[in-house]
Amino acid sequence: MSRYRRVRLVGGVFFFTVVTYQRRPILTTDLGVQCLRNAWRKTNSTMPFEVEAVCVLPDHLHAIWTLPHGDDDYPARWRKLKGVFSREYRAGGGSHGEAGSSRRRKREVAVWQRRYWEHRIRDVDDLRRHVDYTHFNPVKHGHVTDLTDWPWSTFHDHVKQGWIEPEWGTIEPDDIVSLDAGE
């Protein structure tokens, strides 16, 4: 069996795409939002990371994290976040998908896809493109035509900071068209 190798960089900035099992639309339900917030908070309290941008959609999320100086262990953070979410989601009455034999052997539930997409941010331009991609995603997927209508995104925080105009994102920025981001 081959082992997947992830890019590791101490104190690095990374873009992630994390997807629910079979793309089940659970993340923006009341229970999903509550469990994700709790899992995010619990993970960050014991394994800190700085959030540069995040957008949660019904079946996946995009996040950009900066890791602390001297730390490169984002896989442990995602493992914990997904585990806390899964336990709280199931305890709150949320259902999970049918686990295959491999998941059953490892005592895993089918709430998240096992893997996720990561990309090491290389420079300021790369960061800007991925922040734009993250924020534009609800429009790209047809959930809204105006980003101010999508509540589960740091777009609103970036507008408050004056980094983005509120009307930004009605048209897909040219520099993100080529970003696939693991979707």
Order of alpha helices (4+ residues) and beta strands (2+ residues): beta-alpha-beta-beta-alpha-alpha-beta-alpha-alpha
